Amino acid sequence: MREIILVKYGEMALKGQNRSSFEDVLLRNIRYRLKKLGKFSYSKAQSTIYVMPEADTDEACDELLAEAMPRLKKVFGIAALARALSCEKSFADISARAIPYLADALNAAKTFKVEAKRADKTFPMKSPQICADLGGILLENYPHLSVDVNHPDVTVTVEIRDLNAYVHAARERGAGGLPVGTAGNAMLLLSGGIDSPVAAYMMAKRGLRITACHFASPPYTSERALLKVEQLCEKLTPWCGSMAFYCVPFTEIQEQLQRNCPEEYFTILMRRLMMEIACRLAEREDCGAIITGESLGQVASQTLPALQCTDAVATMPVLRPLVGMDKTEIVEISRKIDTFDISIQPYEDCCTVFTPRHPKLRPRLEDVAAAQALVDFAPMVEAAVAGAEKKVFAQHISENQML
């Protein structure tokens, strides 16, 4: 019994003349996501990628497919996927092989329907006839079933394609979006909180390859806080692919802020200096944007005037995918991507350690710039950029595979 995975993509099909380049990146990302599992062969046609396990026995193929499915469900660019039986393009072969193949799904169901997709119009039976004839055969072999065309327990799908026919009964949703790497590179400001990992997920879904930077202030922040952030990187790689990560020394800058600048401006000045450093690292990594996990009005540094003061020092676009979301929505996504439990661990980052008692809610840009001018931060910014330590997590998508 030859079983494969049918990978379907959604909005990539609308890319016109650029579609093939998006398909190529998606196929490469799939290859690298499955590389360590075993040997697969791949082909693509008609908005579908065919993933075929290559093993000596049906049992070994089944094991490969079972391990591949959850990995593929986290690959951006895939709208849906299904394990499917590959048949000859004859109704006799389709019906004969579908009866045993669908046994598990149909024995557990009470109602079903059959859908047919006849991409190969030379096939002698039209879609309604395929549905009716196969439905009748399945009813004969599974007499406990009844047909429900509106809300069936199981939908049996028959796809007639260029070389083969395929039968499946469980189509699953993919991650959606665009393949990682098709939109370029961006630098994420990664704290140890809930929001920034969700922001990484959201922008990777739009095709951005993510590099992250984290600001550490020992001895005010602990090794456990850094370990927590590295664990978040590991949780993100199944979605974002390979991630370069920079740990930036930030102690001297924060100590100078605390000694010399008005307390009410601590947070906004810290954010501006982080933005300057992040932009410098972003240029090093050929990034075209900065990503933050800020949500409008969530804290004092995320009011419109505060965001304006932060963006004034940025040398590239600042993307805030969570800007219109509330905390409940953000937490829901963090649970989905399995970062929530790590994010709520009680290890503080540098943003929380130096929080002012009464932050300025509506800072004016000229006042913030004047407060920053009290100290010559330029040498410290240079030192922080030079001292940033780089690490790569789960490298399985190489730079030469990005558009």
Contacts in CASP RR format, 6 or more apart in sequence:
PFRMAT RR
TARGET T0000
AUTHOR 0000-0000-0000
METHOD contacts of the structure
MODEL  1
MREIILVKYGEMALKGQNRSSFEDVLLRNIRYRLKKLGKFSYSKAQSTIY
VMPEADTDEACDELLAEAMPRLKKVFGIAALARALSCEKSFADISARAIP
YLADALNAAKTFKVEAKRADKTFPMKSPQICADLGGILLENYPHLSVDVN
HPDVTVTVEIRDLNAYVHAARERGAGGLPVGTAGNAMLLLSGGIDSPVAA
YMMAKRGLRITACHFASPPYTSERALLKVEQLCEKLTPWCGSMAFYCVPF
TEIQEQLQRNCPEEYFTILMRRLMMEIACRLAEREDCGAIITGESLGQVA
SQTLPALQCTDAVATMPVLRPLVGMDKTEIVEISRKIDTFDISIQPYEDC
CTVFTPRHPKLRPRLEDVAAAQALVDFAPMVEAAVAGAEKKVFAQHISEN
QML
1 58 0 8 1.000
1 85 0 8 1.000
1 97 0 8 1.000
1 101 0 8 1.000
2 61 0 8 1.000
2 85 0 8 1.000
2 86 0 8 1.000
3 53 0 8 1.000
3 58 0 8 1.000
3 61 0 8 1.000
3 62 0 8 1.000
3 65 0 8 1.000
3 83 0 8 1.000
3 84 0 8 1.000
3 85 0 8 1.000
3 86 0 8 1.000
4 50 0 8 1.000
4 51 0 8 1.000
4 52 0 8 1.000
4 53 0 8 1.000
4 65 0 8 1.000
4 83 0 8 1.000
4 84 0 8 1.000
4 86 0 8 1.000
4 166 0 8 1.000
5 50 0 8 1.000
5 51 0 8 1.000
5 52 0 8 1.000
5 65 0 8 1.000
5 68 0 8 1.000
5 69 0 8 1.000
5 72 0 8 1.000
5 81 0 8 1.000
5 82 0 8 1.000
5 83 0 8 1.000
5 84 0 8 1.000
6 48 0 8 1.000
6 49 0 8 1.000
6 50 0 8 1.000
6 51 0 8 1.000
6 81 0 8 1.000
6 82 0 8 1.000
6 84 0 8 1.000
6 159 0 8 1.000
6 166 0 8 1.000
6 168 0 8 1.000
7 30 0 8 1.000
7 48 0 8 1.000
7 49 0 8 1.000
7 50 0 8 1.000
7 51 0 8 1.000
7 72 0 8 1.000
7 78 0 8 1.000
7 81 0 8 1.000
8 47 0 8 1.000
8 48 0 8 1.000
8 78 0 8 1.000
8 79 0 8 1.000
8 80 0 8 1.000
8 81 0 8 1.000
8 82 0 8 1.000
9 23 0 8 1.000
9 26 0 8 1.000
9 47 0 8 1.000
9 49 0 8 1.000
9 77 0 8 1.000
9 78 0 8 1.000
9 79 0 8 1.000
9 176 0 8 1.000
10 47 0 8 1.000
10 77 0 8 1.000
10 79 0 8 1.000
10 176 0 8 1.000
10 177 0 8 1.000
11 79 0 8 1.000
11 177 0 8 1.000
11 178 0 8 1.000
12 19 0 8 1.000
12 22 0 8 1.000
12 23 0 8 1.000
12 26 0 8 1.000
12 47 0 8 1.000
12 77 0 8 1.000
12 178 0 8 1.000
12 179 0 8 1.000
13 19 0 8 1.000
13 47 0 8 1.000
15 22 0 8 1.000
21 182 0 8 1.000
21 403 0 8 1.000
22 178 0 8 1.000
22 179 0 8 1.000
22 182 0 8 1.000
22 403 0 8 1.000
23 44 0 8 1.000
23 49 0 8 1.000
25 179 0 8 1.000
25 180 0 8 1.000
25 181 0 8 1.000
25 182 0 8 1.000
25 401 0 8 1.000
25 402 0 8 1.000
25 403 0 8 1.000
26 49 0 8 1.000
26 75 0 8 1.000
26 77 0 8 1.000
26 78 0 8 1.000
26 179 0 8 1.000
27 42 0 8 1.000
27 44 0 8 1.000
27 49 0 8 1.000
28 397 0 8 1.000
28 401 0 8 1.000
29 75 0 8 1.000
29 76 0 8 1.000
29 179 0 8 1.000
29 180 0 8 1.000
29 241 0 8 1.000
29 397 0 8 1.000
29 401 0 8 1.000
30 42 0 8 1.000
30 49 0 8 1.000
30 51 0 8 1.000
30 72 0 8 1.000
30 75 0 8 1.000
30 78 0 8 1.000
31 40 0 8 1.000
31 42 0 8 1.000
32 396 0 8 1.000
32 397 0 8 1.000
32 401 0 8 1.000
33 71 0 8 1.000
33 72 0 8 1.000
33 74 0 8 1.000
33 75 0 8 1.000
33 396 0 8 1.000
34 40 0 8 1.000
34 51 0 8 1.000
34 68 0 8 1.000
34 71 0 8 1.000
34 72 0 8 1.000
35 396 0 8 1.000
37 64 0 8 1.000
37 67 0 8 1.000
37 68 0 8 1.000
37 71 0 8 1.000
38 53 0 8 1.000
38 64 0 8 1.000
39 53 0 8 1.000
39 54 0 8 1.000
39 55 0 8 1.000
40 51 0 8 1.000
40 52 0 8 1.000
40 53 0 8 1.000
40 54 0 8 1.000
40 64 0 8 1.000
40 68 0 8 1.000
41 52 0 8 1.000
41 54 0 8 1.000
42 49 0 8 1.000
42 50 0 8 1.000
42 51 0 8 1.000
42 52 0 8 1.000
43 49 0 8 1.000
43 50 0 8 1.000
43 52 0 8 1.000
44 50 0 8 1.000
45 161 0 8 1.000
45 162 0 8 1.000
46 119 0 8 1.000
46 161 0 8 1.000
46 162 0 8 1.000
48 161 0 8 1.000
51 68 0 8 1.000
51 72 0 8 1.000
53 60 0 8 1.000
53 61 0 8 1.000
53 64 0 8 1.000
53 65 0 8 1.000
53 68 0 8 1.000
55 61 0 8 1.000
55 63 0 8 1.000
55 64 0 8 1.000
65 83 0 8 1.000
69 81 0 8 1.000
69 83 0 8 1.000
69 172 0 8 1.000
71 238 0 8 1.000
72 78 0 8 1.000
72 81 0 8 1.000
72 174 0 8 1.000
73 81 0 8 1.000
73 172 0 8 1.000
73 173 0 8 1.000
73 174 0 8 1.000
73 175 0 8 1.000
74 175 0 8 1.000
74 238 0 8 1.000
74 239 0 8 1.000
75 174 0 8 1.000
75 175 0 8 1.000
75 179 0 8 1.000
76 175 0 8 1.000
76 176 0 8 1.000
76 177 0 8 1.000
76 178 0 8 1.000
76 179 0 8 1.000
76 180 0 8 1.000
76 204 0 8 1.000
76 205 0 8 1.000
76 207 0 8 1.000
76 239 0 8 1.000
77 174 0 8 1.000
77 175 0 8 1.000
77 176 0 8 1.000
77 177 0 8 1.000
77 178 0 8 1.000
77 179 0 8 1.000
78 174 0 8 1.000
78 175 0 8 1.000
78 176 0 8 1.000
79 173 0 8 1.000
79 174 0 8 1.000
79 176 0 8 1.000
79 177 0 8 1.000
80 171 0 8 1.000
80 172 0 8 1.000
80 173 0 8 1.000
80 174 0 8 1.000
81 171 0 8 1.000
81 172 0 8 1.000
81 174 0 8 1.000
82 157 0 8 1.000
82 168 0 8 1.000
82 170 0 8 1.000
82 171 0 8 1.000
82 172 0 8 1.000
83 168 0 8 1.000
83 170 0 8 1.000
84 159 0 8 1.000
84 166 0 8 1.000
84 167 0 8 1.000
84 168 0 8 1.000
85 97 0 8 1.000
85 98 0 8 1.000
85 101 0 8 1.000
85 166 0 8 1.000
85 167 0 8 1.000
85 168 0 8 1.000
86 164 0 8 1.000
86 165 0 8 1.000
86 166 0 8 1.000
87 93 0 8 1.000
87 94 0 8 1.000
87 97 0 8 1.000
87 98 0 8 1.000
87 164 0 8 1.000
87 165 0 8 1.000
87 166 0 8 1.000
87 167 0 8 1.000
88 94 0 8 1.000
88 164 0 8 1.000
88 165 0 8 1.000
89 120 0 8 1.000
89 123 0 8 1.000
89 160 0 8 1.000
89 163 0 8 1.000
89 164 0 8 1.000
89 165 0 8 1.000
90 165 0 8 1.000
91 125 0 8 1.000
91 130 0 8 1.000
91 133 0 8 1.000
91 134 0 8 1.000
93 165 0 8 1.000
94 134 0 8 1.000
94 158 0 8 1.000
94 165 0 8 1.000
94 167 0 8 1.000
95 133 0 8 1.000
95 134 0 8 1.000
95 137 0 8 1.000
97 167 0 8 1.000
98 134 0 8 1.000
98 137 0 8 1.000
98 138 0 8 1.000
98 156 0 8 1.000
98 158 0 8 1.000
98 167 0 8 1.000
99 137 0 8 1.000
99 138 0 8 1.000
99 141 0 8 1.000
101 167 0 8 1.000
102 138 0 8 1.000
102 154 0 8 1.000
102 156 0 8 1.000
102 167 0 8 1.000
102 169 0 8 1.000
105 154 0 8 1.000
105 156 0 8 1.000
105 169 0 8 1.000
105 170 0 8 1.000
106 112 0 8 1.000
106 138 0 8 1.000
106 142 0 8 1.000
106 145 0 8 1.000
106 154 0 8 1.000
106 156 0 8 1.000
106 169 0 8 1.000
107 142 0 8 1.000
108 153 0 8 1.000
109 145 0 8 1.000
109 152 0 8 1.000
109 153 0 8 1.000
109 154 0 8 1.000
110 144 0 8 1.000
110 145 0 8 1.000
110 146 0 8 1.000
110 153 0 8 1.000
111 145 0 8 1.000
111 146 0 8 1.000
111 147 0 8 1.000
111 148 0 8 1.000
111 151 0 8 1.000
111 152 0 8 1.000
111 153 0 8 1.000
111 154 0 8 1.000
112 135 0 8 1.000
112 138 0 8 1.000
112 145 0 8 1.000
112 147 0 8 1.000
112 148 0 8 1.000
112 152 0 8 1.000
112 153 0 8 1.000
112 154 0 8 1.000
112 155 0 8 1.000
112 156 0 8 1.000
113 131 0 8 1.000
113 147 0 8 1.000
113 148 0 8 1.000
113 149 0 8 1.000
113 152 0 8 1.000
113 155 0 8 1.000
113 156 0 8 1.000
114 130 0 8 1.000
114 131 0 8 1.000
114 132 0 8 1.000
114 134 0 8 1.000
114 135 0 8 1.000
114 138 0 8 1.000
114 155 0 8 1.000
114 156 0 8 1.000
114 157 0 8 1.000
114 158 0 8 1.000
115 131 0 8 1.000
115 155 0 8 1.000
115 156 0 8 1.000
115 157 0 8 1.000
115 158 0 8 1.000
116 127 0 8 1.000
116 128 0 8 1.000
116 130 0 8 1.000
116 131 0 8 1.000
116 134 0 8 1.000
116 157 0 8 1.000
116 158 0 8 1.000
116 159 0 8 1.000
116 160 0 8 1.000
117 127 0 8 1.000
117 157 0 8 1.000
117 158 0 8 1.000
117 159 0 8 1.000
117 160 0 8 1.000
118 125 0 8 1.000
118 126 0 8 1.000
118 127 0 8 1.000
118 130 0 8 1.000
118 160 0 8 1.000
119 159 0 8 1.000
119 160 0 8 1.000
119 161 0 8 1.000
119 162 0 8 1.000
120 160 0 8 1.000
120 161 0 8 1.000
120 162 0 8 1.000
123 160 0 8 1.000
125 133 0 8 1.000
130 158 0 8 1.000
130 160 0 8 1.000
131 158 0 8 1.000
134 156 0 8 1.000
134 158 0 8 1.000
135 147 0 8 1.000
135 156 0 8 1.000
138 145 0 8 1.000
138 156 0 8 1.000
139 145 0 8 1.000
139 147 0 8 1.000
154 169 0 8 1.000
154 170 0 8 1.000
155 169 0 8 1.000
155 171 0 8 1.000
156 167 0 8 1.000
156 168 0 8 1.000
156 169 0 8 1.000
157 167 0 8 1.000
157 168 0 8 1.000
157 169 0 8 1.000
157 171 0 8 1.000
158 165 0 8 1.000
158 166 0 8 1.000
158 167 0 8 1.000
159 165 0 8 1.000
159 166 0 8 1.000
159 167 0 8 1.000
159 168 0 8 1.000
175 205 0 8 1.000
175 239 0 8 1.000
176 205 0 8 1.000
177 205 0 8 1.000
177 206 0 8 1.000
177 207 0 8 1.000
178 205 0 8 1.000
178 206 0 8 1.000
178 207 0 8 1.000
179 207 0 8 1.000
180 204 0 8 1.000
180 207 0 8 1.000
180 208 0 8 1.000
180 209 0 8 1.000
180 210 0 8 1.000
180 240 0 8 1.000
180 241 0 8 1.000
180 397 0 8 1.000
181 207 0 8 1.000
181 208 0 8 1.000
181 209 0 8 1.000
181 397 0 8 1.000
181 402 0 8 1.000
181 403 0 8 1.000
182 207 0 8 1.000
182 402 0 8 1.000
182 403 0 8 1.000
183 206 0 8 1.000
183 207 0 8 1.000
183 208 0 8 1.000
184 207 0 8 1.000
184 208 0 8 1.000
184 209 0 8 1.000
184 287 0 8 1.000
184 288 0 8 1.000
184 402 0 8 1.000
184 403 0 8 1.000
185 208 0 8 1.000
185 209 0 8 1.000
185 210 0 8 1.000
185 211 0 8 1.000
185 285 0 8 1.000
185 286 0 8 1.000
185 287 0 8 1.000
185 288 0 8 1.000
185 402 0 8 1.000
186 203 0 8 1.000
186 208 0 8 1.000
186 209 0 8 1.000
186 210 0 8 1.000
186 211 0 8 1.000
186 282 0 8 1.000
186 287 0 8 1.000
186 288 0 8 1.000
186 289 0 8 1.000
186 290 0 8 1.000
186 291 0 8 1.000
186 319 0 8 1.000
187 211 0 8 1.000
187 212 0 8 1.000
187 213 0 8 1.000
187 278 0 8 1.000
187 279 0 8 1.000
187 281 0 8 1.000
187 282 0 8 1.000
187 285 0 8 1.000
187 287 0 8 1.000
187 288 0 8 1.000
187 289 0 8 1.000
187 290 0 8 1.000
187 291 0 8 1.000
188 196 0 8 1.000
188 199 0 8 1.000
188 200 0 8 1.000
188 203 0 8 1.000
188 210 0 8 1.000
188 211 0 8 1.000
188 212 0 8 1.000
188 213 0 8 1.000
188 290 0 8 1.000
188 291 0 8 1.000
188 292 0 8 1.000
189 196 0 8 1.000
189 212 0 8 1.000
189 213 0 8 1.000
189 274 0 8 1.000
189 275 0 8 1.000
189 278 0 8 1.000
189 290 0 8 1.000
189 291 0 8 1.000
189 292 0 8 1.000
189 293 0 8 1.000
190 196 0 8 1.000
190 197 0 8 1.000
190 200 0 8 1.000
190 212 0 8 1.000
190 213 0 8 1.000
190 214 0 8 1.000
190 229 0 8 1.000
190 232 0 8 1.000
190 233 0 8 1.000
190 245 0 8 1.000
191 214 0 8 1.000
191 229 0 8 1.000
191 349 0 8 1.000
191 351 0 8 1.000
192 214 0 8 1.000
192 225 0 8 1.000
192 228 0 8 1.000
192 229 0 8 1.000
192 232 0 8 1.000
192 343 0 8 1.000
192 347 0 8 1.000
192 349 0 8 1.000
193 343 0 8 1.000
193 344 0 8 1.000
193 349 0 8 1.000
194 327 0 8 1.000
194 330 0 8 1.000
194 331 0 8 1.000
194 334 0 8 1.000
194 339 0 8 1.000
194 340 0 8 1.000
194 343 0 8 1.000
194 344 0 8 1.000
195 293 0 8 1.000
195 294 0 8 1.000
195 295 0 8 1.000
195 298 0 8 1.000
195 322 0 8 1.000
195 330 0 8 1.000
196 291 0 8 1.000
196 292 0 8 1.000
196 293 0 8 1.000
197 232 0 8 1.000
197 235 0 8 1.000
197 236 0 8 1.000
197 334 0 8 1.000
197 337 0 8 1.000
197 339 0 8 1.000
197 343 0 8 1.000
198 293 0 8 1.000
198 321 0 8 1.000
198 322 0 8 1.000
198 330 0 8 1.000
198 333 0 8 1.000
198 334 0 8 1.000
198 337 0 8 1.000
198 339 0 8 1.000
199 291 0 8 1.000
199 292 0 8 1.000
199 293 0 8 1.000
199 319 0 8 1.000
199 320 0 8 1.000
199 321 0 8 1.000
199 322 0 8 1.000
200 210 0 8 1.000
200 212 0 8 1.000
200 236 0 8 1.000
200 239 0 8 1.000
200 240 0 8 1.000
200 291 0 8 1.000
201 236 0 8 1.000
201 239 0 8 1.000
201 240 0 8 1.000
201 333 0 8 1.000
201 337 0 8 1.000
202 321 0 8 1.000
202 322 0 8 1.000
202 333 0 8 1.000
203 210 0 8 1.000
203 291 0 8 1.000
203 319 0 8 1.000
203 321 0 8 1.000
204 210 0 8 1.000
204 236 0 8 1.000
204 239 0 8 1.000
204 240 0 8 1.000
204 241 0 8 1.000
205 239 0 8 1.000
208 289 0 8 1.000
208 291 0 8 1.000
209 240 0 8 1.000
209 241 0 8 1.000
209 242 0 8 1.000
209 397 0 8 1.000
209 402 0 8 1.000
210 236 0 8 1.000
210 240 0 8 1.000
210 241 0 8 1.000
210 243 0 8 1.000
210 291 0 8 1.000
211 243 0 8 1.000
211 244 0 8 1.000
211 245 0 8 1.000
211 246 0 8 1.000
211 281 0 8 1.000
211 282 0 8 1.000
211 285 0 8 1.000
211 287 0 8 1.000
212 233 0 8 1.000
212 243 0 8 1.000
212 244 0 8 1.000
212 245 0 8 1.000
212 246 0 8 1.000
213 245 0 8 1.000
213 246 0 8 1.000
213 247 0 8 1.000
213 248 0 8 1.000
213 277 0 8 1.000
213 278 0 8 1.000
213 281 0 8 1.000
213 388 0 8 1.000
214 226 0 8 1.000
214 229 0 8 1.000
214 245 0 8 1.000
214 246 0 8 1.000
214 247 0 8 1.000
214 248 0 8 1.000
214 349 0 8 1.000
215 248 0 8 1.000
215 250 0 8 1.000
215 274 0 8 1.000
215 277 0 8 1.000
215 349 0 8 1.000
215 350 0 8 1.000
215 351 0 8 1.000
216 225 0 8 1.000
216 226 0 8 1.000
216 247 0 8 1.000
216 248 0 8 1.000
216 249 0 8 1.000
216 250 0 8 1.000
216 251 0 8 1.000
216 349 0 8 1.000
216 350 0 8 1.000
217 249 0 8 1.000
217 250 0 8 1.000
217 251 0 8 1.000
217 254 0 8 1.000
217 350 0 8 1.000
217 353 0 8 1.000
217 354 0 8 1.000
218 251 0 8 1.000
219 251 0 8 1.000
220 251 0 8 1.000
220 254 0 8 1.000
220 350 0 8 1.000
220 353 0 8 1.000
220 354 0 8 1.000
221 347 0 8 1.000
221 348 0 8 1.000
221 349 0 8 1.000
221 350 0 8 1.000
221 353 0 8 1.000
222 347 0 8 1.000
222 348 0 8 1.000
224 345 0 8 1.000
224 347 0 8 1.000
225 347 0 8 1.000
225 348 0 8 1.000
225 349 0 8 1.000
226 247 0 8 1.000
227 347 0 8 1.000
228 342 0 8 1.000
228 343 0 8 1.000
228 345 0 8 1.000
228 347 0 8 1.000
229 349 0 8 1.000
230 245 0 8 1.000
230 391 0 8 1.000
230 393 0 8 1.000
231 342 0 8 1.000
232 339 0 8 1.000
232 342 0 8 1.000
232 343 0 8 1.000
233 243 0 8 1.000
233 245 0 8 1.000
233 393 0 8 1.000
234 393 0 8 1.000
234 394 0 8 1.000
235 337 0 8 1.000
235 338 0 8 1.000
235 339 0 8 1.000
235 342 0 8 1.000
236 243 0 8 1.000
236 337 0 8 1.000
236 339 0 8 1.000
236 393 0 8 1.000
237 243 0 8 1.000
237 393 0 8 1.000
237 394 0 8 1.000
238 394 0 8 1.000
239 337 0 8 1.000
241 394 0 8 1.000
241 396 0 8 1.000
241 397 0 8 1.000
242 392 0 8 1.000
242 393 0 8 1.000
242 394 0 8 1.000
242 395 0 8 1.000
242 396 0 8 1.000
242 397 0 8 1.000
242 398 0 8 1.000
243 392 0 8 1.000
243 393 0 8 1.000
243 394 0 8 1.000
244 285 0 8 1.000
244 390 0 8 1.000
244 391 0 8 1.000
244 392 0 8 1.000
245 390 0 8 1.000
245 391 0 8 1.000
245 392 0 8 1.000
245 393 0 8 1.000
246 281 0 8 1.000
246 388 0 8 1.000
246 389 0 8 1.000
246 390 0 8 1.000
247 388 0 8 1.000
247 389 0 8 1.000
247 391 0 8 1.000
248 277 0 8 1.000
248 281 0 8 1.000
248 384 0 8 1.000
248 385 0 8 1.000
248 387 0 8 1.000
248 388 0 8 1.000
249 383 0 8 1.000
249 384 0 8 1.000
249 387 0 8 1.000
249 388 0 8 1.000
250 274 0 8 1.000
250 350 0 8 1.000
250 384 0 8 1.000
252 380 0 8 1.000
252 383 0 8 1.000
252 384 0 8 1.000
253 270 0 8 1.000
253 273 0 8 1.000
253 377 0 8 1.000
253 380 0 8 1.000
253 381 0 8 1.000
253 384 0 8 1.000
254 270 0 8 1.000
254 350 0 8 1.000
254 353 0 8 1.000
254 354 0 8 1.000
256 375 0 8 1.000
256 377 0 8 1.000
256 380 0 8 1.000
257 266 0 8 1.000
257 269 0 8 1.000
257 270 0 8 1.000
257 273 0 8 1.000
257 354 0 8 1.000
257 375 0 8 1.000
258 266 0 8 1.000
258 354 0 8 1.000
260 374 0 8 1.000
260 375 0 8 1.000
261 269 0 8 1.000
261 371 0 8 1.000
261 372 0 8 1.000
261 374 0 8 1.000
261 375 0 8 1.000
262 371 0 8 1.000
263 356 0 8 1.000
263 357 0 8 1.000
263 358 0 8 1.000
264 356 0 8 1.000
264 358 0 8 1.000
264 359 0 8 1.000
264 360 0 8 1.000
265 356 0 8 1.000
265 360 0 8 1.000
265 363 0 8 1.000
265 367 0 8 1.000
265 368 0 8 1.000
265 371 0 8 1.000
266 354 0 8 1.000
266 355 0 8 1.000
266 356 0 8 1.000
266 359 0 8 1.000
267 300 0 8 1.000
267 301 0 8 1.000
267 306 0 8 1.000
267 351 0 8 1.000
267 354 0 8 1.000
267 355 0 8 1.000
267 356 0 8 1.000
267 359 0 8 1.000
268 301 0 8 1.000
268 306 0 8 1.000
268 309 0 8 1.000
268 310 0 8 1.000
268 359 0 8 1.000
268 360 0 8 1.000
268 363 0 8 1.000
268 368 0 8 1.000
269 368 0 8 1.000
269 371 0 8 1.000
269 372 0 8 1.000
270 350 0 8 1.000
270 351 0 8 1.000
270 354 0 8 1.000
271 301 0 8 1.000
271 306 0 8 1.000
271 309 0 8 1.000
271 310 0 8 1.000
272 309 0 8 1.000
272 310 0 8 1.000
272 312 0 8 1.000
272 313 0 8 1.000
272 368 0 8 1.000
272 372 0 8 1.000
273 372 0 8 1.000
273 377 0 8 1.000
273 381 0 8 1.000
275 290 0 8 1.000
275 310 0 8 1.000
275 311 0 8 1.000
275 313 0 8 1.000
275 314 0 8 1.000
275 318 0 8 1.000
276 313 0 8 1.000
276 381 0 8 1.000
277 381 0 8 1.000
277 384 0 8 1.000
277 385 0 8 1.000
277 388 0 8 1.000
278 290 0 8 1.000
279 290 0 8 1.000
279 313 0 8 1.000
279 314 0 8 1.000
279 315 0 8 1.000
279 316 0 8 1.000
280 381 0 8 1.000
280 385 0 8 1.000
281 385 0 8 1.000
281 388 0 8 1.000
282 288 0 8 1.000
282 289 0 8 1.000
282 290 0 8 1.000
282 316 0 8 1.000
283 315 0 8 1.000
287 316 0 8 1.000
288 316 0 8 1.000
288 317 0 8 1.000
289 316 0 8 1.000
289 317 0 8 1.000
289 318 0 8 1.000
289 319 0 8 1.000
290 314 0 8 1.000
290 316 0 8 1.000
290 317 0 8 1.000
290 318 0 8 1.000
290 319 0 8 1.000
291 318 0 8 1.000
291 319 0 8 1.000
291 320 0 8 1.000
291 321 0 8 1.000
292 318 0 8 1.000
292 319 0 8 1.000
292 320 0 8 1.000
293 320 0 8 1.000
293 321 0 8 1.000
293 322 0 8 1.000
294 301 0 8 1.000
294 302 0 8 1.000
294 307 0 8 1.000
294 320 0 8 1.000
294 322 0 8 1.000
294 323 0 8 1.000
295 302 0 8 1.000
295 320 0 8 1.000
295 322 0 8 1.000
295 323 0 8 1.000
295 324 0 8 1.000
295 325 0 8 1.000
295 326 0 8 1.000
295 327 0 8 1.000
295 330 0 8 1.000
296 302 0 8 1.000
296 303 0 8 1.000
296 304 0 8 1.000
296 307 0 8 1.000
296 323 0 8 1.000
296 324 0 8 1.000
297 303 0 8 1.000
298 327 0 8 1.000
300 306 0 8 1.000
300 359 0 8 1.000
300 360 0 8 1.000
300 361 0 8 1.000
301 310 0 8 1.000
301 359 0 8 1.000
303 361 0 8 1.000
303 362 0 8 1.000
305 361 0 8 1.000
305 362 0 8 1.000
305 363 0 8 1.000
305 364 0 8 1.000
305 365 0 8 1.000
306 360 0 8 1.000
306 361 0 8 1.000
306 362 0 8 1.000
306 363 0 8 1.000
307 320 0 8 1.000
308 365 0 8 1.000
309 363 0 8 1.000
309 365 0 8 1.000
309 368 0 8 1.000
310 318 0 8 1.000
311 318 0 8 1.000
312 365 0 8 1.000
312 369 0 8 1.000
322 330 0 8 1.000
331 340 0 8 1.000
334 340 0 8 1.000
334 343 0 8 1.000
END
